[in-house]
Amino acid sequence: MAAPDLFARADPSADGAFYVMPRKVVHIEAGAIAALRAVYARDLPPGEPVLDLMSSWRSHLPEAGLGPVSALGMNADEMADNPQITAGFVVHDLNADPALPYPDAAFGAVVCAVSVQYLTRPLEVFAEVGRVLRPGGVAIVSFSNRCFPTKAIRAWTLGTDADHVALVRAYLEGTGFADVRDEAPPTGDDPLFVVSGRAR
């Protein structure tokens, strides 16, 4: 009997069809949003360009101190309504093509909020994240215990919160990031888990 494909999903249909309708809702509660914003305020390098990966209509970035913010996501309407995207956005399906349409060392930070569970080719994606980051630039990946279960990978739907942290750590460590660390900031509502690392 063949081992299950841990990167398969219950709904293998093209993501473009699933995300064609805008979903202008937040996917974590207010306390978790505030905790994530505090992590960003602490760890994002001031004034450096930021890439919001798998972006939506809200980025939960701090209100001040940021450089230009670019975004890559699946729905143009959502990203067009995101006031924190100041340097343009690209509609791009990372499961169809993990290559990021940006030059080497273009960003000081890449953030990916509550979306990593949907990546079917995560090592390829995070290798690309390392490429577009400047040396020493930071990748910050956050997630909670929510997801669209039919679109999350099998490894995610079968795993615990601790398994999810270990999995995302493995993505960063396996693609050459340094100083990989994880934390679970207190939130008061939804749990929040953050895994970060620095490009070499």
BELWOQUI-V240978 format. One record per run of one state. SS is the DSSP state (2 for helix, 1 for strand, 0 for the rest). FROM is the first residue (numbers start at 1). TO is the last residue. If there is no record, write none. Layout:
BEGIN
ss=SS from=FROM to=TO
ss=SS from=FROM to=TO
END
This chain:
BEGIN
ss=0 from=1 to=8
ss=1 from=9 to=9
ss=0 from=10 to=14
ss=2 from=15 to=18
ss=0 from=19 to=29
ss=2 from=30 to=43
ss=0 from=44 to=49
ss=1 from=50 to=55
ss=0 from=56 to=68
ss=1 from=69 to=73
ss=0 from=74 to=75
ss=2 from=76 to=80
ss=0 from=81 to=88
ss=1 from=89 to=91
ss=0 from=92 to=106
ss=1 from=107 to=113
ss=0 from=114 to=115
ss=2 from=116 to=118
ss=0 from=119 to=121
ss=2 from=122 to=132
ss=1 from=133 to=143
ss=0 from=144 to=152
ss=1 from=153 to=153
ss=2 from=154 to=157
ss=0 from=158 to=160
ss=2 from=161 to=174
ss=0 from=175 to=177
ss=1 from=178 to=183
ss=0 from=184 to=192
ss=1 from=193 to=198
ss=0 from=199 to=200
END
